[in-house]
Amino acid sequence: MTAVIQASHLTKRYGDTLALDDVSFTIEADTIYGLLGRNGAGKTTAMSILTAQNFATSGTVRVFGENPYENERVLPRMCFVRESQKYPDDATARHALTMASLFFANWDAELAARLVDDFQLPMGKPIKKLSRGQQSAVGVIIGLSCRAEVTFFDEPYLGLDAVARQLFYDRLLEDYAEHPRTIILSSHLIDEVANMLERVIVVERGRILLDDETDVIRSRAATIVGNADAVEQFVAGREVIHRESLGRVTSATVFGELSADDHRRIAEAGLDLAPVSLQQLVVRLTMRDDWSNGNAQEVAA
């Protein structure tokens, strides 16, 4: 794979608050990424730095092999769509899409028109007077129609209802299949987007907890269910990231891949093995990070 973004030892401080803590990662071409983590984990800060809308306190960023700041060879090849996007007071959806079509070389007017119809977006109404869902639709339409080589979606679709969000996911996958590019989705709705993600980066307290292919990450945790004594005997010495008990039945989620011998022992002990969803895994790992850090200071968004 070809790297389109390389971040090395990125650190960002806001006064006494550490938003990014010496993080390094690579974003590959033609891949759908999930940038996952809680509010305040550092996701938006990272995306803002990668798209040259913020500055790192230290560390380096290379996009298409170059520093992106004020770089006309790089910036038109990226699109950053965020929930809190600001527009001039009198700007309409038509104005926003027209300006986007002038900036992005790969703009597809036919796709934009189809999406406007899909989301029933009133083009002549000032954006500030649109509903939250309609405002979200403006960003979604720009993010899809621009066909930028790298597109960041920083939860702009949260204002959409469930039907409209599914429409967004469907249209994204349809267009991605025909026009592959790098897409980074930042989302709290992990279960909704999980099946779309090819690779996942989990951020917590400004640090990276996980960075791997989605299928690999899923295989790194499992839930063992059954007789409490048998479960406890099996998980002894393993990293348990969640445990629940009801009477004599215990459910324990372990972090780490299970071997063929592990599967044999589980079957012989009469225990059940359940998969862990991506959302469950992210939640359990961030909770584990809480325990290991005690009352560590929260980082900025």
C-alpha positions as CSV (number, residue, x, y, z in Angstrom):
1,M,0.0,0.0,0.0
2,T,1.0,3.6,-0.6
3,A,1.1,6.0,2.4
4,V,-0.7,9.3,1.7
5,I,-0.3,10.7,5.3
6,Q,2.6,10.1,7.7
7,A,2.4,11.6,11.2
8,S,5.5,11.3,13.4
9,H,5.6,12.1,17.1
10,L,2.7,14.6,17.0
11,T,2.2,16.5,20.2
12,K,-0.3,19.2,20.8
13,R,-0.8,21.2,24.0
14,Y,-3.4,23.8,24.9
15,G,-1.9,25.4,27.9
16,D,-1.7,22.7,30.5
17,T,-3.9,20.3,28.5
18,L,-2.2,17.6,26.4
19,A,-4.4,17.0,23.4
20,L,-2.0,14.7,21.5
21,D,0.7,12.9,23.2
22,D,3.6,11.9,20.9
23,V,1.5,9.9,18.4
24,S,2.8,8.4,15.2
25,F,0.7,6.7,12.5
26,T,0.4,6.2,8.8
27,I,-2.7,6.6,6.6
28,E,-2.7,4.4,3.4
29,A,-4.2,5.2,0.0
30,D,-7.6,3.9,-1.0
31,T,-8.7,2.7,2.4
32,I,-11.7,3.5,4.7
33,Y,-10.4,4.3,8.2
34,G,-12.3,4.6,11.4
35,L,-10.8,7.2,13.8
36,L,-12.6,6.1,17.0
37,G,-12.6,7.3,20.6
38,R,-14.6,9.3,23.1
39,N,-15.2,13.1,23.1
40,G,-12.0,14.8,24.1
41,A,-9.8,11.8,23.0
42,G,-7.9,14.0,20.5
43,K,-9.5,12.9,17.2
44,T,-10.6,16.4,16.0
45,T,-7.2,17.9,17.0
46,A,-5.4,15.2,14.9
47,M,-7.6,15.8,11.9
48,S,-7.2,19.6,12.1
49,I,-3.4,19.2,12.2
50,L,-3.4,16.7,9.2
51,T,-5.5,19.2,7.2
52,A,-3.3,22.2,8.1
53,Q,-6.1,23.9,10.1
54,N,-4.1,23.6,13.3
55,F,-0.5,23.5,14.3
56,A,1.3,20.7,16.2
57,T,3.3,21.8,19.3
58,S,5.9,19.3,18.0
59,G,6.2,16.5,15.6
60,T,5.9,16.3,11.8
61,V,3.1,15.7,9.2
62,R,3.6,14.7,5.6
63,V,0.7,14.5,3.2
64,F,1.6,13.1,-0.2
65,G,5.1,13.4,1.0
66,E,5.0,17.2,1.7
67,N,4.3,19.6,4.5
68,P,0.6,20.5,4.0
69,Y,0.7,24.0,5.5
70,E,-0.2,26.6,2.9
71,N,0.7,24.1,0.3
72,E,-1.3,24.5,-2.9
73,R,-0.1,21.1,-4.2
74,V,-1.6,19.3,-1.2
75,L,-4.6,21.2,0.2
76,P,-6.9,20.9,-2.8
77,R,-6.4,17.1,-2.7
78,M,-8.0,16.9,0.8
79,C,-11.4,17.6,2.2
80,F,-12.3,18.1,5.8
81,V,-16.0,17.9,6.7
82,R,-16.9,18.7,10.3
83,E,-20.1,18.9,12.2
84,S,-19.5,22.5,13.3
85,Q,-18.7,23.8,9.8
86,K,-19.3,27.6,9.6
87,Y,-20.7,29.5,6.6
88,P,-21.4,33.2,5.9
89,D,-24.8,34.3,7.3
90,D,-26.4,34.6,3.9
91,A,-24.8,31.5,2.3
92,T,-27.3,29.0,0.9
93,A,-26.6,25.3,0.1
94,R,-26.3,26.3,-3.5
95,H,-23.6,28.8,-2.6
96,A,-21.7,26.1,-0.6
97,L,-21.8,23.5,-3.3
98,T,-20.9,26.0,-6.0
99,M,-17.8,27.1,-4.1
100,A,-16.8,23.5,-3.4
101,S,-17.1,22.7,-7.1
102,L,-14.6,25.4,-7.9
103,F,-12.1,24.2,-5.3
104,F,-12.1,20.4,-5.8
105,A,-10.7,19.2,-9.2
106,N,-12.6,15.9,-9.0
107,W,-16.0,17.5,-8.2
108,D,-18.9,15.4,-9.6
109,A,-21.8,17.7,-10.3
110,E,-24.1,14.7,-11.3
111,L,-23.4,13.0,-8.0
112,A,-24.0,16.2,-6.1
113,A,-27.4,16.7,-7.8
114,R,-28.4,13.1,-7.0
115,L,-27.4,13.6,-3.3
116,V,-29.3,16.9,-3.1
117,D,-32.4,15.0,-4.3
118,D,-31.7,12.0,-2.0
119,F,-31.5,14.3,1.1
120,Q,-34.3,16.6,-0.1
121,L,-32.0,19.6,0.5
122,P,-33.6,23.1,-0.1
123,M,-30.9,24.7,-2.2
124,G,-32.1,28.3,-1.9
125,K,-32.6,28.6,1.8
126,P,-29.8,30.1,4.0
127,I,-27.8,27.4,5.7
128,K,-28.2,29.0,9.1
129,K,-32.0,28.6,8.8
130,L,-31.8,24.9,7.8
131,S,-32.5,22.2,10.3
132,R,-29.6,20.4,11.9
133,G,-30.1,17.4,9.6
134,Q,-30.2,19.6,6.5
135,Q,-27.0,21.3,7.6
136,S,-25.4,18.0,8.1
137,A,-26.5,17.0,4.6
138,V,-24.7,20.0,3.1
139,G,-21.4,18.7,4.5
140,V,-22.1,15.1,3.6
141,I,-22.9,16.1,0.0
142,I,-19.7,18.1,-0.3
143,G,-17.6,15.4,1.3
144,L,-18.9,12.7,-1.2
145,S,-19.1,14.8,-4.3
146,C,-15.7,16.3,-4.1
147,R,-14.0,12.9,-4.6
148,A,-10.9,14.3,-2.9
149,E,-8.0,11.9,-2.6
150,V,-8.3,12.1,1.2
151,T,-11.6,13.0,2.8
152,F,-12.1,13.4,6.6
153,F,-15.6,13.2,8.0
154,D,-15.6,14.5,11.6
155,E,-19.1,13.3,12.6
156,P,-20.9,15.7,10.3
157,Y,-23.7,13.1,9.9
158,L,-24.7,13.1,13.5
159,G,-27.5,15.6,12.7
160,L,-29.0,13.1,10.3
161,D,-31.8,10.7,11.4
162,A,-31.2,7.0,11.2
163,V,-32.7,6.7,7.7
164,A,-30.5,9.6,6.4
165,R,-27.4,8.2,8.0
166,Q,-28.0,4.8,6.3
167,L,-28.4,6.7,3.0
168,F,-25.1,8.4,3.6
169,Y,-23.4,5.0,4.3
170,D,-24.9,3.4,1.2
171,R,-23.9,6.3,-1.1
172,L,-20.4,6.4,0.4
173,L,-19.8,2.7,-0.3
174,E,-21.4,2.8,-3.7
175,D,-19.1,5.7,-4.8
176,Y,-16.0,4.3,-3.0
177,A,-16.4,1.1,-5.0
178,E,-16.3,3.0,-8.3
179,H,-13.9,5.7,-7.2
180,P,-11.5,4.4,-4.5
181,R,-9.9,7.0,-2.3
182,T,-8.9,7.4,1.4
183,I,-11.7,8.2,3.7
184,I,-11.4,8.8,7.5
185,L,-14.6,8.5,9.5
186,S,-14.6,9.9,13.0
187,S,-17.7,8.5,14.8
188,H,-19.3,7.6,18.1
189,L,-21.8,5.4,16.2
190,I,-19.3,2.6,16.0
191,D,-21.7,-0.3,15.4
192,E,-23.3,1.6,12.5
193,V,-20.0,2.2,10.7
194,A,-18.1,-1.0,11.8
195,N,-18.8,-3.0,8.6
196,M,-17.5,-0.2,6.4
197,L,-14.2,0.2,8.1
198,E,-11.1,-1.5,6.7
199,R,-8.7,-0.2,9.3
200,V,-9.2,1.3,12.7
201,I,-7.3,3.8,14.8
202,V,-8.5,4.1,18.4
203,V,-7.5,7.3,20.3
204,E,-7.8,7.8,24.0
205,R,-6.4,10.7,26.1
206,G,-4.3,11.9,23.2
207,R,-2.6,8.5,22.6
208,I,-3.2,5.7,20.2
209,L,-4.6,2.5,21.8
210,L,-5.0,0.5,18.6
211,D,-4.0,0.9,15.0
212,D,-4.7,-2.2,12.8
213,E,-7.0,-3.8,10.3
214,T,-10.5,-4.1,11.5
215,D,-10.7,-7.9,11.2
216,V,-7.4,-8.3,13.1
217,I,-8.6,-6.0,15.9
218,R,-11.9,-8.1,16.2
219,S,-9.9,-11.3,16.5
220,R,-7.9,-9.8,19.4
221,A,-10.7,-10.1,21.9
222,A,-13.3,-12.7,22.9
223,T,-15.9,-13.3,25.6
224,I,-15.8,-16.5,27.6
225,V,-19.1,-17.5,29.2
226,G,-20.0,-20.3,31.6
227,N,-19.5,-21.7,35.0
228,A,-17.7,-19.0,37.1
229,D,-15.0,-21.3,38.4
230,A,-14.2,-22.7,34.9
231,V,-14.2,-19.2,33.4
232,E,-11.9,-17.8,36.1
233,Q,-9.5,-20.8,35.7
234,F,-9.3,-20.2,32.0
235,V,-8.7,-16.4,32.1
236,A,-6.1,-16.6,34.9
237,G,-3.0,-14.8,33.8
238,R,-4.8,-13.2,30.8
239,E,-5.8,-9.5,30.4
240,V,-9.5,-9.3,31.3
241,I,-11.0,-6.1,30.0
242,H,-14.5,-6.8,31.3
243,R,-16.2,-9.2,33.6
244,E,-19.8,-9.8,34.6
245,S,-21.4,-12.4,36.9
246,L,-24.9,-13.5,37.6
247,G,-25.1,-16.3,40.2
248,R,-22.7,-19.1,39.1
249,V,-22.4,-17.8,35.5
250,T,-19.6,-15.5,34.6
251,S,-18.8,-13.6,31.4
252,A,-15.2,-12.5,30.9
253,T,-13.9,-10.6,27.9
254,V,-10.2,-11.2,27.4
255,F,-7.8,-9.2,25.2
256,G,-5.4,-11.2,23.1
257,E,-5.8,-13.8,20.3
258,L,-6.9,-17.3,21.3
259,S,-4.8,-20.2,20.1
260,A,-6.0,-23.6,18.8
261,D,-5.2,-25.0,22.3
262,D,-7.3,-22.2,23.9
263,H,-10.3,-23.2,21.8
264,R,-9.8,-26.8,22.8
265,R,-9.7,-26.0,26.5
266,I,-12.8,-23.8,26.2
267,A,-14.7,-26.7,24.5
268,E,-13.5,-29.3,27.0
269,A,-14.5,-27.0,30.0
270,G,-18.1,-26.7,28.5
271,L,-17.7,-22.9,28.1
272,D,-19.2,-20.8,25.4
273,L,-17.2,-18.4,23.2
274,A,-18.8,-15.2,22.0
275,P,-17.4,-12.6,19.6
276,V,-16.8,-9.1,20.7
277,S,-18.2,-6.3,18.6
278,L,-15.9,-3.5,17.5
279,Q,-17.9,-1.0,19.6
280,Q,-17.7,-3.3,22.7
281,L,-14.0,-3.6,22.2
282,V,-13.4,0.1,21.9
283,V,-15.5,0.8,25.0
284,R,-13.8,-1.8,27.1
285,L,-10.3,-0.7,26.0
286,T,-11.0,3.0,26.8
287,M,-12.5,2.0,30.2
288,R,-9.4,-0.1,30.8
289,D,-7.3,3.0,30.0
290,D,-9.4,4.9,32.6
291,W,-8.5,2.4,35.2
292,S,-4.8,2.4,34.4
293,N,-4.6,6.2,34.4
294,G,-6.8,6.9,37.5
295,N,-8.0,10.4,37.5
296,A,-5.9,11.5,34.5
297,Q,-6.8,14.9,33.1
298,E,-9.1,14.8,30.1
299,V,-7.7,16.1,26.8
300,A,-9.3,18.6,24.5
301,A,-11.3,17.5,21.4
